[in-house]
Amino acid sequence: MTTSIFSKAPATGGTGALSDLYTSVTKSLLVKNPGMKNLEAQLTRDSARLSTIGKLALALDQFRTGADRLSGAKLTWRR
């Protein structure tokens, strides 16, 4: 699961002051450096790709385990 660096303010502990400060700083950074949004989008895409690759690797490992069990059982095809 990915989270945006701009989507959530840190926990405030019951006051909105920290959240307001975080929002203000974030907006200021985006104005001064609009490329941050592009960088964030790139990080989000890369994270999603890595997650997909990890899921694929897990599926392949499970397939390999199943294939090893079948070959270890010495199953033969009879006509």
Biopython code that builds the backbone (N, CA, C, O; Angstrom):
import numpy as np
from Bio.PDB.StructureBuilder import StructureBuilder

atoms = [
    (1, "MET", "N", (0.843, -1.164, 0.000)),
    (1, "MET", "CA", (0.000, 0.000, 0.000)),
    (1, "MET", "C", (0.889, 1.229, 0.000)),
    (1, "MET", "O", (1.826, 1.330, 0.792)),
    (2, "THR", "N", (0.603, 2.124, -0.858)),
    (2, "THR", "CA", (1.416, 3.321, -0.936)),
    (2, "THR", "C", (0.654, 4.490, -0.357)),
    (2, "THR", "O", (-0.573, 4.555, -0.434)),
    (3, "THR", "N", (1.394, 5.404, 0.220)),
    (3, "THR", "CA", (0.785, 6.622, 0.725)),
    (3, "THR", "C", (1.512, 7.795, 0.120)),
    (3, "THR", "O", (2.715, 7.740, -0.135)),
    (4, "SER", "N", (0.784, 8.830, -0.101)),
    (4, "SER", "CA", (1.350, 10.027, -0.685)),
    (4, "SER", "C", (2.018, 10.855, 0.403)),
    (4, "SER", "O", (1.552, 10.887, 1.542)),
    (5, "ILE", "N", (3.095, 11.513, 0.055)),
    (5, "ILE", "CA", (3.726, 12.393, 1.030)),
    (5, "ILE", "C", (2.886, 13.634, 1.245)),
    (5, "ILE", "O", (3.098, 14.374, 2.206)),
    (6, "PHE", "N", (1.926, 13.868, 0.350)),
    (6, "PHE", "CA", (1.082, 15.045, 0.461)),
    (6, "PHE", "C", (-0.313, 14.719, 0.976)),
    (6, "PHE", "O", (-1.089, 15.636, 1.246)),
    (7, "SER", "N", (-0.651, 13.458, 1.118)),
    (7, "SER", "CA", (-2.029, 13.103, 1.418)),
    (7, "SER", "C", (-2.364, 13.123, 2.902)),
    (7, "SER", "O", (-3.520, 13.344, 3.262)),
    (8, "LYS", "N", (-1.400, 12.901, 3.757)),
    (8, "LYS", "CA", (-1.699, 12.799, 5.185)),
    (8, "LYS", "C", (-0.749, 13.659, 6.001)),
    (8, "LYS", "O", (0.459, 13.701, 5.765)),
    (9, "ALA", "N", (-1.324, 14.322, 6.940)),
    (9, "ALA", "CA", (-0.501, 15.034, 7.906)),
    (9, "ALA", "C", (-0.137, 14.065, 9.008)),
    (9, "ALA", "O", (-0.876, 13.107, 9.236)),
    (10, "PRO", "N", (0.960, 14.270, 9.695)),
    (10, "PRO", "CA", (1.311, 13.395, 10.792)),
    (10, "PRO", "C", (0.280, 13.494, 11.913)),
    (10, "PRO", "O", (-0.504, 14.441, 11.968)),
    (11, "ALA", "N", (0.291, 12.514, 12.795)),
    (11, "ALA", "CA", (-0.653, 12.497, 13.912)),
    (11, "ALA", "C", (-0.526, 13.783, 14.725)),
    (11, "ALA", "O", (0.579, 14.258, 14.990)),
    (12, "THR", "N", (-1.660, 14.333, 15.112)),
    (12, "THR", "CA", (-1.636, 15.628, 15.772)),
    (12, "THR", "C", (-1.775, 15.538, 17.275)),
    (12, "THR", "O", (-1.464, 16.502, 17.975)),
    (13, "GLY", "N", (-2.229, 14.421, 17.789)),
    (13, "GLY", "CA", (-2.379, 14.297, 19.229)),
    (13, "GLY", "C", (-3.517, 15.149, 19.768)),
    (13, "GLY", "O", (-3.480, 15.553, 20.930)),
    (14, "GLY", "N", (-4.516, 15.428, 18.962)),
    (14, "GLY", "CA", (-5.685, 16.141, 19.441)),
    (14, "GLY", "C", (-5.736, 17.607, 19.050)),
    (14, "GLY", "O", (-6.778, 18.240, 19.223)),
    (15, "THR", "N", (-4.652, 18.172, 18.529)),
    (15, "THR", "CA", (-4.682, 19.576, 18.122)),
    (15, "THR", "C", (-4.519, 19.666, 16.621)),
    (15, "THR", "O", (-3.912, 18.786, 16.010)),
    (16, "GLY", "N", (-5.040, 20.696, 16.028)),
    (16, "GLY", "CA", (-4.941, 20.875, 14.596)),
    (16, "GLY", "C", (-3.749, 21.715, 14.188)),
    (16, "GLY", "O", (-3.515, 21.911, 12.996)),
    (17, "ALA", "N", (-2.990, 22.216, 15.153)),
    (17, "ALA", "CA", (-1.873, 23.112, 14.846)),
    (17, "ALA", "C", (-0.802, 22.415, 14.012)),
    (17, "ALA", "O", (-0.302, 22.985, 13.042)),
    (18, "LEU", "N", (-0.455, 21.213, 14.377)),
    (18, "LEU", "CA", (0.576, 20.487, 13.644)),
    (18, "LEU", "C", (0.088, 20.163, 12.232)),
    (18, "LEU", "O", (0.851, 20.261, 11.270)),
    (19, "SER", "N", (-1.168, 19.782, 12.111)),
    (19, "SER", "CA", (-1.747, 19.488, 10.809)),
    (19, "SER", "C", (-1.751, 20.733, 9.927)),
    (19, "SER", "O", (-1.424, 20.660, 8.743)),
    (20, "ASP", "N", (-2.121, 21.872, 10.502)),
    (20, "ASP", "CA", (-2.124, 23.129, 9.748)),
    (20, "ASP", "C", (-0.718, 23.499, 9.291)),
    (20, "ASP", "O", (-0.529, 23.952, 8.162)),
    (21, "LEU", "N", (0.250, 23.310, 10.149)),
    (21, "LEU", "CA", (1.641, 23.607, 9.808)),
    (21, "LEU", "C", (2.113, 22.693, 8.680)),
    (21, "LEU", "O", (2.750, 23.145, 7.728)),
    (22, "TYR", "N", (1.798, 21.414, 8.795)),
    (22, "TYR", "CA", (2.188, 20.444, 7.767)),
    (22, "TYR", "C", (1.588, 20.830, 6.418)),
    (22, "TYR", "O", (2.284, 20.831, 5.403)),
    (23, "THR", "N", (0.307, 21.154, 6.407)),
    (23, "THR", "CA", (-0.377, 21.548, 5.172)),
    (23, "THR", "C", (0.250, 22.802, 4.580)),
    (23, "THR", "O", (0.457, 22.890, 3.369)),
    (24, "SER", "N", (0.546, 23.757, 5.427)),
    (24, "SER", "CA", (1.146, 25.006, 4.970)),
    (24, "SER", "C", (2.527, 24.767, 4.351)),
    (24, "SER", "O", (2.838, 25.303, 3.288)),
    (25, "VAL", "N", (3.327, 23.982, 5.007)),
    (25, "VAL", "CA", (4.676, 23.688, 4.504)),
    (25, "VAL", "C", (4.594, 22.918, 3.192)),
    (25, "VAL", "O", (5.350, 23.195, 2.261)),
    (26, "THR", "N", (3.687, 21.959, 3.114)),
    (26, "THR", "CA", (3.520, 21.169, 1.898)),
    (26, "THR", "C", (3.127, 22.060, 0.722)),
    (26, "THR", "O", (3.701, 21.949, -0.362)),
    (27, "LYS", "N", (2.164, 22.932, 0.929)),
    (27, "LYS", "CA", (1.739, 23.844, -0.138)),
    (27, "LYS", "C", (2.883, 24.757, -0.564)),
    (27, "LYS", "O", (3.071, 25.014, -1.753)),
    (28, "SER", "N", (3.640, 25.241, 0.405)),
    (28, "SER", "CA", (4.770, 26.111, 0.104)),
    (28, "SER", "C", (5.819, 25.380, -0.738)),
    (28, "SER", "O", (6.357, 25.942, -1.692)),
    (29, "LEU", "N", (6.105, 24.138, -0.383)),
    (29, "LEU", "CA", (7.084, 23.351, -1.138)),
    (29, "LEU", "C", (6.607, 23.088, -2.564)),
    (29, "LEU", "O", (7.402, 23.121, -3.503)),
    (30, "LEU", "N", (5.318, 22.829, -2.724)),
    (30, "LEU", "CA", (4.782, 22.572, -4.058)),
    (30, "LEU", "C", (4.848, 23.816, -4.931)),
    (30, "LEU", "O", (5.090, 23.718, -6.134)),
    (31, "VAL", "N", (4.634, 24.988, -4.335)),
    (31, "VAL", "CA", (4.709, 26.234, -5.097)),
    (31, "VAL", "C", (6.152, 26.490, -5.533)),
    (31, "VAL", "O", (6.408, 26.890, -6.669)),
    (32, "LYS", "N", (7.082, 26.257, -4.621)),
    (32, "LYS", "CA", (8.491, 26.520, -4.922)),
    (32, "LYS", "C", (9.098, 25.477, -5.846)),
    (32, "LYS", "O", (10.035, 25.777, -6.586)),
    (33, "ASN", "N", (8.581, 24.260, -5.813)),
    (33, "ASN", "CA", (9.138, 23.188, -6.620)),
    (33, "ASN", "C", (8.010, 22.313, -7.162)),
    (33, "ASN", "O", (7.705, 21.271, -6.582)),
    (34, "PRO", "N", (7.387, 22.727, -8.270)),
    (34, "PRO", "CA", (6.272, 21.956, -8.814)),
    (34, "PRO", "C", (6.673, 20.558, -9.301)),
    (34, "PRO", "O", (5.805, 19.708, -9.503)),
    (35, "GLY", "N", (7.931, 20.318, -9.484)),
    (35, "GLY", "CA", (8.405, 18.999, -9.904)),
    (35, "GLY", "C", (8.204, 17.926, -8.847)),
    (35, "GLY", "O", (8.306, 16.734, -9.140)),
    (36, "MET", "N", (7.916, 18.345, -7.611)),
    (36, "MET", "CA", (7.694, 17.373, -6.536)),
    (36, "MET", "C", (6.487, 16.493, -6.833)),
    (36, "MET", "O", (6.486, 15.311, -6.489)),
    (37, "LYS", "N", (5.453, 17.055, -7.470)),
    (37, "LYS", "CA", (4.284, 16.246, -7.806)),
    (37, "LYS", "C", (4.657, 15.169, -8.812)),
    (37, "LYS", "O", (4.203, 14.030, -8.701)),
    (38, "ASN", "N", (5.481, 15.520, -9.792)),
    (38, "ASN", "CA", (5.928, 14.535, -10.768)),
    (38, "ASN", "C", (6.758, 13.450, -10.104)),
    (38, "ASN", "O", (6.620, 12.269, -10.424)),
    (39, "LEU", "N", (7.611, 13.849, -9.192)),
    (39, "LEU", "CA", (8.441, 12.896, -8.472)),
    (39, "LEU", "C", (7.575, 11.965, -7.626)),
    (39, "LEU", "O", (7.815, 10.759, -7.571)),
    (40, "GLU", "N", (6.582, 12.528, -6.977)),
    (40, "GLU", "CA", (5.683, 11.709, -6.158)),
    (40, "GLU", "C", (4.921, 10.716, -7.025)),
    (40, "GLU", "O", (4.764, 9.556, -6.645)),
    (41, "ALA", "N", (4.447, 11.160, -8.189)),
    (41, "ALA", "CA", (3.731, 10.265, -9.096)),
    (41, "ALA", "C", (4.638, 9.132, -9.564)),
    (41, "ALA", "O", (4.210, 7.984, -9.676)),
    (42, "GLN", "N", (5.880, 9.467, -9.831)),
    (42, "GLN", "CA", (6.849, 8.460, -10.252)),
    (42, "GLN", "C", (7.099, 7.447, -9.128)),
    (42, "GLN", "O", (7.166, 6.243, -9.379)),
    (43, "LEU", "N", (7.234, 7.930, -7.910)),
    (43, "LEU", "CA", (7.436, 7.033, -6.768)),
    (43, "LEU", "C", (6.238, 6.118, -6.570)),
    (43, "LEU", "O", (6.405, 4.939, -6.260)),
    (44, "THR", "N", (5.035, 6.644, -6.745)),
    (44, "THR", "CA", (3.820, 5.848, -6.604)),
    (44, "THR", "C", (3.774, 4.755, -7.666)),
    (44, "THR", "O", (3.454, 3.606, -7.360)),
    (45, "ARG", "N", (4.093, 5.106, -8.918)),
    (45, "ARG", "CA", (4.116, 4.110, -10.003)),
    (45, "ARG", "C", (5.160, 3.033, -9.732)),
    (45, "ARG", "O", (4.891, 1.844, -9.903)),
    (46, "ASP", "N", (6.347, 3.450, -9.311)),
    (46, "ASP", "CA", (7.416, 2.481, -9.045)),
    (46, "ASP", "C", (7.032, 1.537, -7.903)),
    (46, "ASP", "O", (7.308, 0.339, -7.961)),
    (47, "SER", "N", (6.406, 2.076, -6.885)),
    (47, "SER", "CA", (5.969, 1.250, -5.762)),
    (47, "SER", "C", (4.933, 0.227, -6.210)),
    (47, "SER", "O", (4.977, -0.931, -5.793)),
    (48, "ALA", "N", (4.009, 0.649, -7.050)),
    (48, "ALA", "CA", (2.996, -0.278, -7.568)),
    (48, "ALA", "C", (3.646, -1.369, -8.412)),
    (48, "ALA", "O", (3.260, -2.535, -8.329)),
    (49, "ARG", "N", (4.621, -0.998, -9.216)),
    (49, "ARG", "CA", (5.317, -1.987, -10.053)),
    (49, "ARG", "C", (6.073, -2.996, -9.194)),
    (49, "ARG", "O", (6.040, -4.197, -9.467)),
    (50, "LEU", "N", (6.748, -2.513, -8.166)),
    (50, "LEU", "CA", (7.475, -3.426, -7.279)),
    (50, "LEU", "C", (6.525, -4.372, -6.568)),
    (50, "LEU", "O", (6.835, -5.549, -6.380)),
    (51, "SER", "N", (5.379, -3.865, -6.176)),
    (51, "SER", "CA", (4.373, -4.710, -5.534)),
    (51, "SER", "C", (3.904, -5.801, -6.485)),
    (51, "SER", "O", (3.755, -6.956, -6.087)),
    (52, "THR", "N", (3.672, -5.435, -7.732)),
    (52, "THR", "CA", (3.235, -6.405, -8.733)),
    (52, "THR", "C", (4.311, -7.453, -8.981)),
    (52, "THR", "O", (4.008, -8.640, -9.101)),
    (53, "ILE", "N", (5.550, -7.025, -9.056)),
    (53, "ILE", "CA", (6.660, -7.961, -9.260)),
    (53, "ILE", "C", (6.761, -8.913, -8.072)),
    (53, "ILE", "O", (7.006, -10.106, -8.251)),
    (54, "GLY", "N", (6.575, -8.398, -6.872)),
    (54, "GLY", "CA", (6.611, -9.246, -5.676)),
    (54, "GLY", "C", (5.504, -10.285, -5.690)),
    (54, "GLY", "O", (5.730, -11.438, -5.323)),
    (55, "LYS", "N", (4.306, -9.885, -6.112)),
    (55, "LYS", "CA", (3.182, -10.825, -6.194)),
    (55, "LYS", "C", (3.453, -11.894, -7.244)),
    (55, "LYS", "O", (3.145, -13.068, -7.038)),
    (56, "LEU", "N", (4.026, -11.487, -8.365)),
    (56, "LEU", "CA", (4.365, -12.441, -9.419)),
    (56, "LEU", "C", (5.428, -13.430, -8.932)),
    (56, "LEU", "O", (5.329, -14.629, -9.196)),
    (57, "ALA", "N", (6.425, -12.936, -8.234)),
    (57, "ALA", "CA", (7.481, -13.809, -7.707)),
    (57, "ALA", "C", (6.890, -14.822, -6.719)),
    (57, "ALA", "O", (7.286, -15.987, -6.720)),
    (58, "LEU", "N", (5.952, -14.389, -5.885)),
    (58, "LEU", "CA", (5.309, -15.292, -4.941)),
    (58, "LEU", "C", (4.506, -16.361, -5.679)),
    (58, "LEU", "O", (4.560, -17.535, -5.314)),
    (59, "ALA", "N", (3.766, -15.969, -6.707)),
    (59, "ALA", "CA", (2.977, -16.930, -7.485)),
    (59, "ALA", "C", (3.885, -17.951, -8.174)),
    (59, "ALA", "O", (3.575, -19.142, -8.202)),
    (60, "LEU", "N", (5.003, -17.482, -8.727)),
    (60, "LEU", "CA", (5.940, -18.402, -9.374)),
    (60, "LEU", "C", (6.564, -19.374, -8.376)),
    (60, "LEU", "O", (6.778, -20.545, -8.690)),
    (61, "ASP", "N", (6.853, -18.883, -7.180)),
    (61, "ASP", "CA", (7.412, -19.748, -6.147)),
    (61, "ASP", "C", (6.400, -20.814, -5.729)),
    (61, "ASP", "O", (6.759, -21.974, -5.527)),
    (62, "GLN", "N", (5.132, -20.413, -5.600)),
    (62, "GLN", "CA", (4.097, -21.384, -5.256)),
    (62, "GLN", "C", (3.926, -22.420, -6.371)),
    (62, "GLN", "O", (3.730, -23.604, -6.098)),
    (63, "PHE", "N", (4.001, -21.973, -7.618)),
    (63, "PHE", "CA", (3.921, -22.898, -8.753)),
    (63, "PHE", "C", (5.090, -23.883, -8.717)),
    (63, "PHE", "O", (4.910, -25.084, -8.919)),
    (64, "ARG", "N", (6.293, -23.357, -8.455)),
    (64, "ARG", "CA", (7.482, -24.208, -8.399)),
    (64, "ARG", "C", (7.344, -25.252, -7.303)),
    (64, "ARG", "O", (7.702, -26.412, -7.503)),
    (65, "THR", "N", (6.828, -24.851, -6.148)),
    (65, "THR", "CA", (6.633, -25.784, -5.038)),
    (65, "THR", "C", (5.661, -26.888, -5.438)),
    (65, "THR", "O", (5.900, -28.066, -5.170)),
    (66, "GLY", "N", (4.564, -26.497, -6.081)),
    (66, "GLY", "CA", (3.594, -27.498, -6.537)),
    (66, "GLY", "C", (4.178, -28.437, -7.577)),
    (66, "GLY", "O", (3.925, -29.641, -7.539)),
    (67, "ALA", "N", (4.954, -27.900, -8.500)),
    (67, "ALA", "CA", (5.582, -28.724, -9.537)),
    (67, "ALA", "C", (6.596, -29.679, -8.916)),
    (67, "ALA", "O", (6.704, -30.830, -9.341)),
    (68, "ASP", "N", (7.341, -29.211, -7.912)),
    (68, "ASP", "CA", (8.309, -30.082, -7.236)),
    (68, "ASP", "C", (7.599, -31.236, -6.539)),
    (68, "ASP", "O", (8.079, -32.369, -6.553)),
    (69, "ARG", "N", (6.460, -30.944, -5.934)),
    (69, "ARG", "CA", (5.702, -32.012, -5.262)),
    (69, "ARG", "C", (5.220, -33.047, -6.268)),
    (69, "ARG", "O", (5.279, -34.248, -6.007)),
    (70, "LEU", "N", (4.740, -32.579, -7.422)),
    (70, "LEU", "CA", (4.272, -33.519, -8.440)),
    (70, "LEU", "C", (5.410, -34.359, -8.987)),
    (70, "LEU", "O", (5.254, -35.565, -9.175)),
    (71, "SER", "N", (6.547, -33.742, -9.244)),
    (71, "SER", "CA", (7.667, -34.520, -9.789)),
    (71, "SER", "C", (8.238, -35.447, -8.727)),
    (71, "SER", "O", (8.746, -36.518, -9.057)),
    (72, "GLY", "N", (8.168, -35.066, -7.482)),
    (72, "GLY", "CA", (8.663, -35.918, -6.404)),
    (72, "GLY", "C", (7.772, -37.124, -6.168)),
    (72, "GLY", "O", (8.224, -38.130, -5.622)),
    (73, "ALA", "N", (6.501, -37.034, -6.578)),
    (73, "ALA", "CA", (5.568, -38.141, -6.391)),
    (73, "ALA", "C", (5.742, -39.199, -7.476)),
    (73, "ALA", "O", (5.086, -40.240, -7.438)),
    (74, "LYS", "N", (6.616, -38.942, -8.433)),
    (74, "LYS", "CA", (6.895, -39.871, -9.527)),
    (74, "LYS", "C", (5.614, -40.260, -10.275)),
    (74, "LYS", "O", (5.363, -41.432, -10.558)),
    (75, "LEU", "N", (4.835, -39.257, -10.576)),
    (75, "LEU", "CA", (3.619, -39.485, -11.337)),
    (75, "LEU", "C", (3.978, -39.776, -12.779)),
    (75, "LEU", "O", (4.846, -39.114, -13.348)),
    (76, "THR", "N", (3.329, -40.748, -13.371)),
    (76, "THR", "CA", (3.585, -41.087, -14.758)),
    (76, "THR", "C", (2.276, -41.041, -15.536)),
    (76, "THR", "O", (1.192, -41.232, -14.985)),
    (77, "TRP", "N", (2.408, -40.786, -16.810)),
    (77, "TRP", "CA", (1.247, -40.734, -17.687)),
    (77, "TRP", "C", (1.052, -42.117, -18.318)),
    (77, "TRP", "O", (1.969, -42.676, -18.919)),
    (78, "ARG", "N", (-0.142, -42.644, -18.169)),
    (78, "ARG", "CA", (-0.432, -43.960, -18.759)),
    (78, "ARG", "C", (-1.502, -43.797, -19.814)),
    (78, "ARG", "O", (-2.446, -43.022, -19.658)),
    (79, "ARG", "N", (-1.337, -44.532, -20.873)),
    (79, "ARG", "CA", (-2.344, -44.516, -21.944)),
    (79, "ARG", "C", (-3.222, -45.703, -21.871)),
    (79, "ARG", "O", (-4.126, -45.855, -22.693)),
]
sb = StructureBuilder()
sb.init_structure("model")
sb.init_model(0)
sb.init_chain("A")
sb.init_seg("    ")
for serial, (resi, resn, name, xyz) in enumerate(atoms, 1):
    if name == "N":
        sb.init_residue(resn, " ", resi, " ")
    sb.init_atom(name, np.array(xyz, "f"), 0.0, 1.0, " ", f" {name:<3s}", serial, name[0])
structure = sb.get_structure()
